[in-house]
Amino acid sequence: MLKGKVALITGGSGGIGKAVALRLAAEGANIVIFHMDDEAKVQELCAELRSKGVKATGLRIDVSDFSETKEAVGNVIKNFGAIDILVNCAGITRDGLIAMMKEENFDAVIGVNLKGTFNMIRHCTPYFIKQRFGKIVNVSSVSGIMGNPGQANYSASKAGVIGLTKSTAKELVGRGVCCNAVAPGFIATEMTANLSKNNTLVDQIPMKRMGTPEEVADLVLFLASDASSYITGEVIRIDGGIAM
Ligand code: NAP
């Protein structure tokens, strides 16, 4: 389905991003991962991806840094020959109640989740316009749709990603570029490891379970492929019904 395409996945070493990398590679896409800290984890993943017969590389790039991401995107195009799919999955949380939230925790979350998504779209877009093709999939959250106590910074960043998705989609719709977002609910990854044993929380999910990274990856594949050729500016919840 994606044979020969190049997919750049930020946060590709983490739970959802890793599942996306494996899913897109299974469809033949070559994979570039931007990640932050865990070098060993990303090297192991790249070896697994290469064993599927695709090219794969992991680069330590801070998505919140405008010039670092600019240079890195240029290098990916030089080394891989193209970028066809951009999945913005890098994300962090610094939870806390608004009355006590530290300024640096607000700035850090907005910097990675929202500005990081902007940086990546900003640097890939001139290239997408030139090649008259691009699939952008942003990972938002149900927190950005309905808010969540203790997550004012995170909710604001993910709501921002939805606005960014819709404006980008409107600007690029005539250029062969689609931009969509997914909004996961509670997905079992490292980010939510401390929540997974919270039965009260799981009980609030109409489907009575957390989602898996693989379920999100299937949705990202749909939005990254020709199967979604008539969809842009959309936000698709994948949340077991929690935000309906
Ligand atoms: P995760 O396992 O913590 O993975 C986060 C990823 O982001 C890692 O690959 C990490 O790289 C990368 N990252 C963090 N800061 C970065 C930076 N400054 N520059 C580049 N990469 C950076 O989280 P996850 O649960 O898979 O979440 C993935 C995305 O889904 C996030 O955007 C999150 O907000 C969103 N989401 C998650 C859930 C959920 O329930 N899990 C729900 C809704 C939305 P290193 O590992 O190398 O540090």
Residues whose N, C-alpha, C, O or C-beta is under 5 A from the ligand:
A	BS01	NAP	G11 G12 S13 G14 G15 I16 G17 F34 H35 M36 D37 D38 I61 D62 V63 S64 C89 A90 G91 I92 V112 V139 S140 S141 P184 G185 F186 I187 T189 E190 M191 T192
